[in-house]
Amino acid sequence: MESNHAKGDMNDVTTEPTATAEESASGHLLGAADIRRIAAEAGVSPTKKFGQNFVIDPGTVRRIVREAHVGPESHVLEVGPGLGSLTLAILESGARMTAVEIDPPLAERLPDTIAAFMPEAVDRFAVVNRDALTVDPANLPDFAGDEPFTLVANLPYNVATPIILTLLERFANLESFLVMVQKEVADRLAATPGSKIYGTPSVKLAWYGEASRVGTIGRNVFWPAPNVDSALVAFTRTRHDGDADAAAHAESLRKETFRLIDAAFGQRRKTLHAALKKTVPAGTFEAAGIDPTRRGETLTIGEFTALAEASLRLGDADAEERS
């Protein structure tokens, strides 16, 4: 799938450290020495519990912001800001932003880092100490309403996909994202039907819009260096459900579509008929125009949606007959 994010010639380029600590300090961004000093002063050590690997290379965070097309008119949500490497690069662009940080000591320290390295940006920045999987428009009011915003983040590897899908579900105005994730996760998010890595994350993300890989990130730009490679995924929302009635129908359809996706990929090697025979009403495949001998891994999001529409329609008809 292609997105409207510029891909350039970066797809197969691996980023390695590009600036010294002194150079990064002059640019108001954090280098390796800055990161270690801030961590020591705050008594912070990277933890596996929160999937913390801090970026120590200004060139990498500037590249992420550039690929995200963030600028002075942008409203940005960052998840997992850590010690503030990417946060400062986002603020350097002139954007308004809120960072959601689960780790209390890091959330408490972050405003001091912004004040020290980029004091002119303090009024454009806020931090919320919360698990990203619990945020919604009620507890993140800056992102409630219709104003579009973008997600730019170095996501914890172990919860990257749930965070992305949760935010897209809860915030209809989340228009795009540029995230750094484990390379294998990036491949799955951007996979297309028929490939071995196409699965539940691929199809569910496609419900909302179009995703693409936009580059690889080397391990040496992190402290501590992870044991896996990272990659960037760009996404643009294409689904807009309109008024309240349309949104309510779309949400019902989404839930049914995701239910069928889970069932189909829960028994990946089985045909749709075998995997869904206890899940959909009789006649669903015929009504949707889908060959029941196909496997779930061959279906597009449009075909899963067609199955869901037929399932709901026939299910409603069966319920009316029984009543």
N, C-alpha and C positions, 0 to 999 in steps of 0.2 A: 504494500500500500504506500502511496505517496502522500505527503502532506505539503502544505504550502510553506513550510519552513525551508529556508534556503539550505541546500545540502552542500553546495560548493564542491571542493575536491577533498573534503575532510573525512569521507566515509571510512577510509582504510588507514587514516593517519593516527598514530599513537602519540598521545601527549606525554612528554617527560618534563621534569623541572626545567624552567626557563629563566628564573630570576633568583638572585641572591637575596638574603634577608635585607641587606642594605638597600638594594634596588626596590624591593617591595615596600620598605618603610617610606621611601621617598614618594611612592605612588599611593600611599595610605592603605595599602593592602598588606596582608600578613604573609611573611615568609616562614621558613622552618624555625629559625631562632625565635621569632615572635610567638609562634604557636607554643613552643616548649616553655618559653618564659611565662606566658599567660596561664598555661596549664599549671605550672609550678606555683605561681602566685595564688591561684584559685584552689590549689590542692586537688586538682582534677587529673585523673588517669583515664585513658580510653577504656571503655568497658565493652565486653562481648554482649552483655545483657541488652544494651541499647544499640548494638551494631555500630559502634563509634570508630570511624577512621577519618581523621581530620586532614583536609587538603592543605598542603604546605607550599603550593606553587601558585603564585599570582597569575601566571599565564593561563593555567587551567580554568580558574574561576572567571577570568575575563572572557575566555572562549565560551564558557557556558552561557554567560550573559549575552554575548554576541549572537550565539546560535538561537537564543530565546527571543531575540528581537525586542529586548527590554530597553526602554528609554524614559525620558522625563514624563511622558503621558501614561506610563504603565502603572498598574496597581498589581502588586506582586505578593503572593503567599509563598513563604519558604517553610519547609518542614525539616526539622533536624539541623538547625544552624550550627550546632556544636560551639566552637570557639569563635566563629564569625568570619571565616575566610570568604565564603560565598556571599554572606550578608553584606560585607563591605563592597564587594564587586557589584552587587545589585544596587546598592545605594550610590555608588560612584556613577551609575548611569543616569541618576536623577529621579529614579522611580520612588513611589511611595510603597511601603511594604510592612508586613507583619510576619514575624517569625514564630513558629510554634515549636517549642522545645519541651521534651518530656522530662529531661533531667534537671531537677531544681537548681543545683549549683551552677550549671551552665546557663540556665535562663536568668539567674540572678546576676551573673558576671557579664552577660552580653551587652547590656546598655553601657557599662563602663568602657568596654572595648570600643563601641561606636563613638562615645564621647572623646576618647583618647586619640583614635585614628582618623575619625571623620566627623568632627564636631558640628560642621555645617549641615549634617544630615540627621541630626538628633530628632528634629521635628517631623521627619518623614518616616520614622521608625517606631515600631512597637514590638514587644515580645510577649507571648502568652505561654505560661507553663502548663502544658496540657498534652495528653496523648493524642496524636493526630487522628487516631481512629475514633475519638469521641467528639471531634469538633463538628459543629453544625451552624447554620445561620443564627441560631439563638445565642450561642456562647462565643461566636465570632462575628459580632455585629458589623464590623467594618466591611465584611464580605456579603452581608445580607442585601437583598434587593436585586436590581437588574444591572448594575454597573459591571461590565466584564472585568475579569482578572485572570492572571496567569500564575501557574505554579512553577517555580524554579527551585530545584532542590537536589542535594546529594542524599538520596534516600537510604535509610538503613536496609541492608540487603534482605534481612529476614522478613520484613513486612512491607516491602515496596509495592507489590501488586495489590494487597488489601487496601493500603493507603490511597493509591491512585483510584481504584474503583469506588471506594467509599466517598472520596471527595467529589468525584464526578456524579455520583448518585445524589448527594446532598446539596450540591451547589450547581444549579442549572446555568449560572453565569460564569462558571469555570470554563473559559473559552479555549485555553491552550495550556500545554506544559512542556517544559524541557527538564528532564530528570536524568541524573546519573545513577545507574543501577548496576548490579552484577551483569556481566556480559551475557550469560545464559538467560537471565531474566529479560534483558533487552531483546534478545533474539526471539523469545517466546511472545513478547508483547507485540512485536512487529511481524510475526509469522503470518503466512497466507495459507488458505486451504490446500490440503494435499501434502504439505511438508510434515516431516516426522515430529517437528517441535510445535506444530499448530495444535492448540489445545484450548482449555477453558479461558485462560487469561487473554489469549489472542482474540477469541470470538466476543467475549464480554466487552473488551475495550473497543472493538469494532462497532458495537452497538451505539457508542457515543460519537465516534468519529474516526479519523485516520491517523495512524502512527507510522513512524519510520525510524530506522537507525540512522544516526547522524555522526557517528564517530566512536573511536575506541580511546580509552584513557589508560595510561600505563600505571603500574602499581607503585612506582617510586614517587608519585605526587602525593602520597598519603603518609600520615604518621598515626598509628603504626601501619606499615605496608600490609595490605590484605594478601591472602593466599590465592586470590582469583583476580582476573582482569575485570575492568569496568567498561561501560559503554553509555553513550548518550542516546536517549529516545525523545523524539519530538512528536507532539500530538496537536491536532487541531479538531475542535468539536464541530461536527457537521449536523448533529441532531438538535433541533430546537422545536419544542413541543407546543409553543403558543399559549393560548389562554388556559384557564383553570380546568375546563372540561377536557380539553385536548391533553393536558398534562396528566390528568387523572387516568384517562384511557391509556396513555403511553406508559404510565407506571404499572398498571395492571398487565399490559402486554410485556413490559420488560421483565416483570417477575416470572411470568409464564415462560418467556423465552429463556431466561437464565435457569429455570427449573429443568427445561428440556436439555439445555447445554450440559448441565451437571450430570444428568442421567445418561446422556449419550457418551460423554467422555469418561464417566465412571466405569463404563464397560467398553473401552475404546476399540477393542478388536472385534466387537460384535456388530452385526448389522443394526440399522435403526429399528427394524421390526423387532429384533430380539431385545435390544436395549430399552426400547420405549413401550413395549407391548402392555405393560402394566401402568404406564404413565399417561398415555393419551387415549381418548375415546376411539371406538371403532370408526373407520372411515377417514381418520385424520390425514393419512398419507395421500389418499386419493384426492381429498378436498384441497390439499396444499400443492398437489402436483409434484410430490417428492417420491422418488423410487425408494421403497422401504428396504431394498437390498443394499443400499449404499451405507457407508459408515459415517459416523458423525464428523470425522476428521476431513471429509470431503465437502462439507456444507459451508456455504458462506453465511454471514450474519443475516442476509436477506432471506435465505432459505430457512434458517432456524426461526426467524420471525414469522414466516409464512406458516410453518408448522404450528407455532404458538397461536396465531390468529385462528387457524382451523380448529385447534384443540379447544380454545375458549368458546368458539362459536358452537361447536358440536356439544361441548359440555353443557352450555346454557340450554341448548335444545333438549338434551337428555333430561335435564333438571325440570324443564317445563312439562315434559311428558309425564314424569313421575309425579308431579304435583297435580 
